[in-house]
Amino acid sequence: MFRINNILLCTSALVLTLPAVAATTSGKTVHGTKGHPAARPSMVRVKHVAPSSDPESIQVYRRKNAFGQLAMQHQGMSVTHIDSTELARHQVTDVKGLMNLAPNLTVQPQGSSSAVNFTLRGVGMNDFTANNTPSVMTYVDGVALPIGYMAGAAMFDMAGVDVSTGPSGFTHGQTVTAGEINIKTADPTKAFHYGASEDIATYDRSITNLYVSGPLSSNVQYRIAGFTQQGGGFQKNINTGQSLGNANKGGLRAKLAWQPDDRTNIVFSGNWMQDNSQAMGAYNIQDLARNTPTYQNNRNTGWGFTPDFLKITGNSAGTKPSYNNTFWGAGVNFTRNLGFADLSTISAFQQMYVHNLMDLDGTRYAIYDDDVNTDANLFSQEVRLASRNPHDRLQWNVGMYYDRTQMHSVIFNDYTGSGSRPYIQRTSYNQDQQAFSQYGHLRLTVTKRLHLLAGITHESDDRDLYNMQTMRYNTAVYPTPFDNHYGRRGALTNQFSGMGGIEYQAFDNLMFYGSIRKGFKPGGFTANNTVVASQLNPTKPESLLAYEVGFKSDYWNHKIRLNGDAFWYDYHGQQVAGLAVVPNYGVVGQYVNIPKSRIWGVEMEIDANPIPGLLLHQHFGYERGNYEDYSAIDTTAVAATYIRTGKLMALYRSYAGVDMGIPKLTLEGSASYKAKLGAQWSLTPYLDYSYRGSQVDVPGNNLYRMPAYFLMDVGLTFAPKSGKWSLGTYVNNILDRRYDVTRQTGLNGIFGIPGTPRMVGGRLRVDF
């Protein structure tokens, strides 16, 4: 018989070193976590119990820790974890809802389409057509989704989201420059559970979630989940008073887990989602074609499609801006304990059919109306081998990743009311892409408190653009059809990247770390409104050398957590949506490389649990960026020269030393108090808030500048001690702030997309 007293162990370490102990935890939280008083603690105390038939019997009981698992507090990386409770509280049903929940993260729609663009710590790219690799990679259950439309699809039945910053790809997946958004959905359970939630709010918005999970046999479990979202449209047509923006989407996911033996786990999964929502409407900021007055209320919009445009694109008369998107996929996740290491493989196939009809000038005129049809499929395969024993001095991880993407897109633009381009244009293309990467990562224990890290990755990305065709339909001004065909274009990227790091555990509750990481992103193509062959010249790969130092600490018996970091980015070949001048045509969009930029910043997280039930959280992010070497088209000079001489000429302006326009200050925080009402009930009021500094994507043009905004949410949740159900009410954006989520350029103008107004609602949740 032995005795263990007053030993505190992290749950993850306990599971690995004491497999006989039956213990479960949830609500795991890492650097940047937005926790919740209801989150289950992950610290445990092990002590001697009465004798039993097992001479090494021990008992595990939980020790309260409001911030969750401590394992990540001893790893030198900056990660923001958002748990399922927080996701539900903020009605996060797609990745755009994450923007105000993590520091220095921007997730914006591309125009009013269903595609999204990501920026993390100032590194990102506005992708017109979603055919280029993003700077921030989104993963769902370990499967990379490199297409903006796929990444922007629905999130439901969630387990949590991790936002990792900086160059990545050394332990899994693809190499990128900015970081990752890792989405984890709920897994099958060995005990039978079922549940549902209903969220109803103003503007007739409703969000419904259902799930059922449990065993089919002793070694087979299943989980089926579904959701639907309806309503919520808050925009008004400034001319007719019609509403716009109502959601109409739903999805299903099924998982089947099978353990053929005690060393193997295989998870089969399938998913489907349909989105027939109305598109978000644009509001007019500047209209040079018709001189439409600027909309003073950003929730006003407008639209008006010509009969010819609707006929050509296959839309019926009277159609509002809308989506018709279908996503489906399947995958197999295999893990095997080999004794000395864990072998894991992920095989996945994803298919999408996207049809977006948009009015991007926000007026009744056909200045800049779009219809996008994109079909794409993605196959990916990953094989990874990782060491098992956490006590070995050398921890290692090696693997290989492959993906293949095939895309076909047809884009219609209606410019007939613009004056400068009075025609309908059609651009179509095919793109094939495949990437193959190999990676390895080591963590060496030099002393008990000192660890060294190293990683390397090599990736080859090969993509071809072909069957590119641009057509103009007959008009009175352009009686001769314009029909250009372009040959096959290729872009090959073949590069290495690496990282090195150090972790020093100065005290049991204080760790310092530092790292140097080099990441890259492959080049790609401009595949929108292509009128001359030079527009198809591929962009060069971009690379980022990132330096980061930080610390992680816990104080006063884990009642206060304080984490911080500082970073410096040396950015080369940054890919941005720029401009080009086409002779005898005008200014067009084209992706370009910025030779050199600099970004630096600091981040701080404070979590406090000063008294039982009270949880405080504050995250602070500050960053600055400057172009070091950048010359871009000066549209003002181009227009002035054209008016004076009648000639279109490419005139440039230097932006060396100019601020990049990324939001300098981001804040997000929360306060909640779980008050006990007798022995069986609790009442939890909460307050959440966020602040984002101003943002401008085009240097020197304040019409593109999105003003800073501050948002505040409040709510109240009533629940029994068992946690089997809860009833809550809330007000999001209680101050009813008017703010923009993006501002972009259209033909002869600038438009914006508004953020959500005040929403008052209630939710009911049951879990059995």
Buried (B, 14 or more C-beta within 10 A) or exposed (E): EEEEEEEEBBBBBBBEEBEEBEBEBBBBBBBBBBBBBBBBBBBBBBEEEEEEEEEEBBBBEBEEBBBBBBBBBBBBBBBBBBBBBBBBBBBBBBBBBBBBBBBBBBBBBBBBBBBBBBBBBBBBBBBBBBBBBBBBBBBBBBBBBBBBBBBBBBBBBBBBBBBBBBBBBBBBBBBBBBBBBBBBBBBBBBEEBEBBBBBBBBBEBBBBBBBBBBBEEEBBBBBBBBBBBBBBBBBBBBEEEBBBBBBBBBBBBBBBBBBEEEEBBBBBBEBBBBBBBBBBBBBBBBBBBBEBEEBEEBBBBBBBBBEBBBEBBEBEEEEBBBBBBBBBBBBBBBBBBEEEBBBBBBBBBBBBBBBBBBBBBBBBBBBBBBBBBBBBBBBBBBBBBBBEEEEEEEBBBBBBBBBBBBBBBBBBBBBBBBBEBBBBBBBBBBBBBBBBBBBBBBBBBEEEEEBEBBBBBBBBBBBBBEEBBBBBBEBEEBEEEEEBEBEEBEBEBEBEBBBBBBBBBEEEBBBBBBBBBBBBBBBBBBBBBBBBEEBBBBBBBBBBBBBBBBBBBBEEEBBBBBBBBBBEBBBBBBBBBBBBBBEEEBBBBBBBBBBBBBBBBBBBBBBBBEEEBBBBBBBBBBBEBBBBEBBBBBBEBBBEBBEEEEEBEBBEBEBEEBBBBBBBBBBBBBBBBBEEEEEEEBEBEBBBBBBBBBBBBBBBBEBBBBEBBEBBBBBBBBBEEEEEBBEBEBBBBBEEBBBBBBBBBBBBBBBBBBBBBBBBBBBEBEBE
